Amino acid sequence: ADANNLAHLNLVLGITTQAAGVGSPIQVQVSGEMIELSWNWVAGSLIFCGLNGVLTQTPPSTDFLQVVGVAISPTVIWIDIKNPIDLI
């Protein structure tokens, strides 16, 4: 999903667990703890769906805002998908 595309509103189901090419099968985690050693989150801050589906701690100000979780530590998030908010 892309927070800059209102057509993607209500399409966020979870977070992919690995990279994949367009049209390739993926695994999606919909809730709970997720660890990624390359992350560097600010613990205690919300995580949002961002532009081009990139996770971010900066709230998007484009088409919609959607919390996907919270950072537990720099490399661990708790996935908790919230309802999106239409910003238009």
Summary of the structure (lengths in Angstrom):
residues: 88
radius of gyration: 12.5
end to end distance: 16.7
largest distance: 35.1
contacts: 229
relative contact order: 0.30
helix: 7%
strand: 35%
